Amino acid sequence: MSIAENIALVREKIDAAARETGRTGRDITLVGASKMNDAAACREAVAAGIDALGENRVQEMRAKLSENAYDGAPLHFIGHLQRNKVRQVVGHVALIQSVGSEALLLEIEKAAAALNLVQPILLEVNVAGEEAKSGFAPPEVFRAAELSLTLPHVRTRGLMTIPPFDADRPATLRYFQEVRALSVDIGEKLFHNVSMELSMGMSGDYQDAVRAGATMVRVGTAIFGARHYDTGGATS
Ligand SMILES: *Cc1c(COP(=O)(O)O)cnc(C)c1O
């Protein structure tokens, strides 16, 4: 299957899930998670009409930016962002999806202010409180959203989450529903019900995420094929 065929198939499944919630596939932003895939694969996805591409690693993103890999589609940063790399990302991406600490929020504000621009972001929720994962614990997200409203060069567009890798399907669905509830609450109380983005769902669970209210899914493997971590290179 080609990347274009994979995207078409993923879109069909997104559409079916969205219709269960009174929406359609058009209401869902499909972000291709293109880590470890080369510029040619990214261009193929853009040509096939992907809504956005998402990268995890700053160095890889910068290299592929210099190859014009993302021309024609918005670029999102979706990986763990170290504070000392913020300046390499702010202003270069349409959305930073993975803002998981107040320190990072403040660093982004500083970098965006220096460039005199407003950086759209999502607040990442560490929904299961995993030690090794970044993100705000659910009770901290509201305060982070409040803080973000005081920062003139940051615009919070919604929430993002990655449930635990080893959670079973019902548990994953509950995590999605929990973050959805957080996003509704924050949207009502802080954002005047302006529609909040909710980025959740990957290759294994994007349909359930859409059923739970995701507005944005991040899909890698189901579009680009399996990643080969052993070679450190691009996939087939
Ligand atoms: C890699 C990645 C994805 C996509 O994962 P797949 O299981 O390959 O679809 C989504 N979100 C983030 C943050 C990722 O790093």
The ligand as an ORCA input file, in Angstrom:
! r2SCAN-3c Opt
* xyz 0 1
  C       5.087      8.491     16.888
  C       4.003      9.281     17.498
  C       2.670      9.136     17.090
  C       2.240      8.123     16.059
  O       2.445      6.808     16.504
  P       1.945      5.559     15.630
  O       1.627      4.529     16.641
  O       3.067      5.182     14.750
  O       0.755      6.000     14.885
  C       1.723      9.945     17.660
  N       2.032     10.862     18.607
  C       3.289     11.028     19.041
  C       3.566     12.053     20.065
  C       4.296     10.237     18.503
  O       5.543     10.393     18.954
*
